[in-house]
Amino acid sequence: MKSPTAISAILALAPGAAWAQALPDADRYAYGPRMMWWGGGWAMIFGPLFMILFFVVLVAAVLPLTRWLGGAVVMPPHHHALPGRSPVDILKERFARGEIDKNEFEERRRVLGD
Protein backbone atom coordinates (compact mmCIF):
# COMPACT_ATOMS: atom_id res chain seq x y z
CA MET A 1 0.00 0.00 0.00
CA LYS A 2 1.15 3.47 -0.82
CA SER A 3 1.78 6.05 1.82
CA PRO A 4 -0.36 9.19 2.06
CA THR A 5 2.67 11.28 1.12
CA ALA A 6 3.10 9.38 -2.12
CA ILE A 7 -0.57 9.73 -2.98
CA SER A 8 -0.52 13.48 -2.33
CA ALA A 9 2.65 13.80 -4.45
CA ILE A 10 0.99 11.91 -7.34
CA LEU A 11 -2.13 14.06 -7.08
CA ALA A 12 -0.03 17.24 -6.97
CA LEU A 13 1.96 16.30 -10.06
CA ALA A 14 -0.95 14.81 -12.03
CA PRO A 15 -2.14 18.08 -13.64
CA GLY A 16 1.39 18.91 -14.77
CA ALA A 17 1.78 15.46 -16.26
CA ALA A 18 -1.55 15.81 -18.06
CA TRP A 19 -0.56 19.20 -19.47
CA ALA A 20 2.76 17.81 -20.61
CA GLN A 21 0.89 15.09 -22.51
CA ALA A 22 -1.46 17.56 -24.22
CA LEU A 23 -0.96 18.29 -27.91
CA PRO A 24 0.33 21.76 -28.73
CA ASP A 25 -2.53 23.76 -30.19
CA ALA A 26 -1.28 26.36 -32.62
CA ASP A 27 -4.61 28.11 -32.97
CA ARG A 28 -5.31 28.17 -29.27
CA TYR A 29 -6.46 31.81 -29.47
CA ALA A 30 -8.26 31.56 -32.80
CA TYR A 31 -11.47 32.77 -31.17
CA GLY A 32 -9.86 34.68 -28.36
CA PRO A 33 -8.03 38.00 -28.17
CA ARG A 34 -7.57 38.42 -31.94
CA MET A 35 -11.18 37.66 -32.78
CA MET A 36 -12.12 41.24 -33.50
CA TRP A 37 -9.17 41.74 -35.85
CA TRP A 38 -10.42 39.03 -38.20
CA GLY A 39 -6.94 38.10 -39.26
CA GLY A 40 -5.76 41.36 -40.78
CA GLY A 41 -7.23 44.36 -39.05
CA TRP A 42 -9.28 45.60 -42.01
CA ALA A 43 -12.51 45.25 -40.06
CA MET A 44 -11.32 47.96 -37.69
CA ILE A 45 -11.53 50.51 -40.52
CA PHE A 46 -15.19 49.82 -41.22
CA GLY A 47 -16.39 50.45 -37.67
CA PRO A 48 -15.74 54.22 -37.66
CA LEU A 49 -16.97 54.53 -41.26
CA PHE A 50 -20.26 52.86 -40.43
CA MET A 51 -20.59 55.03 -37.31
CA ILE A 52 -20.15 58.19 -39.38
CA LEU A 53 -22.58 56.87 -41.99
CA PHE A 54 -25.11 56.11 -39.26
CA PHE A 55 -24.97 59.68 -37.92
CA VAL A 56 -25.23 61.19 -41.40
CA VAL A 57 -28.34 59.12 -42.09
CA LEU A 58 -29.76 60.02 -38.68
CA VAL A 59 -29.30 63.75 -39.26
CA ALA A 60 -30.65 63.44 -42.81
CA ALA A 61 -33.79 61.82 -41.41
CA VAL A 62 -34.29 64.07 -38.39
CA LEU A 63 -33.91 67.47 -40.10
CA PRO A 64 -36.74 67.04 -42.63
CA LEU A 65 -38.90 65.49 -39.92
CA THR A 66 -38.45 68.49 -37.61
CA ARG A 67 -39.13 70.91 -40.44
CA TRP A 68 -42.27 68.99 -41.35
CA LEU A 69 -43.49 68.86 -37.74
CA GLY A 70 -42.60 72.49 -37.11
CA GLY A 71 -44.61 73.81 -40.04
CA ALA A 72 -43.68 76.53 -42.47
CA VAL A 73 -41.07 79.04 -41.43
CA VAL A 74 -42.50 82.55 -41.54
CA MET A 75 -39.88 85.09 -42.40
CA PRO A 76 -40.24 88.59 -40.94
CA PRO A 77 -41.18 91.23 -43.50
CA HIS A 78 -38.30 93.05 -45.08
CA HIS A 79 -38.33 96.80 -45.24
CA HIS A 80 -36.83 96.81 -48.70
CA ALA A 81 -38.73 97.93 -51.73
CA LEU A 82 -40.03 95.12 -53.89
CA PRO A 83 -39.58 95.42 -57.64
CA GLY A 84 -42.26 97.65 -59.13
CA ARG A 85 -42.90 99.64 -55.94
CA SER A 86 -41.78 103.23 -55.83
CA PRO A 87 -40.76 105.07 -52.65
CA VAL A 88 -43.98 107.07 -52.86
CA ASP A 89 -46.01 103.83 -52.90
CA ILE A 90 -44.24 102.73 -49.74
CA LEU A 91 -44.88 106.12 -48.18
CA LYS A 92 -48.59 105.85 -49.02
CA GLU A 93 -48.73 102.38 -47.46
CA ARG A 94 -47.11 103.63 -44.27
CA PHE A 95 -49.59 106.50 -44.11
CA ALA A 96 -52.48 104.08 -44.68
CA ARG A 97 -51.27 101.82 -41.86
CA GLY A 98 -51.01 104.79 -39.51
CA GLU A 99 -47.26 104.61 -39.04
CA ILE A 100 -46.86 108.28 -40.00
CA ASP A 101 -49.23 111.23 -39.69
CA LYS A 102 -50.43 113.57 -42.44
CA ASN A 103 -47.79 116.26 -41.83
CA GLU A 104 -44.93 113.75 -41.99
CA PHE A 105 -46.46 112.16 -45.10
CA GLU A 106 -46.67 115.53 -46.92
CA GLU A 107 -43.15 116.50 -45.88
CA ARG A 108 -41.59 113.23 -47.04
CA ARG A 109 -43.55 113.32 -50.29
CA ARG A 110 -42.17 116.79 -51.02
CA VAL A 111 -38.62 115.52 -50.30
CA LEU A 112 -39.12 112.59 -52.67
CA GLY A 113 -40.24 114.99 -55.39
CA ASP A 114 -43.75 113.80 -56.13
Residue pairs with C-beta under 8 A, 6 or more apart in sequence:
36 43
36 44
37 43
37 44
67 73
81 87
81 90
87 112
88 109
88 112
88 114
91 100
91 105
91 108
91 109
91 112
92 105
94 100
94 105
95 102
95 105
100 108
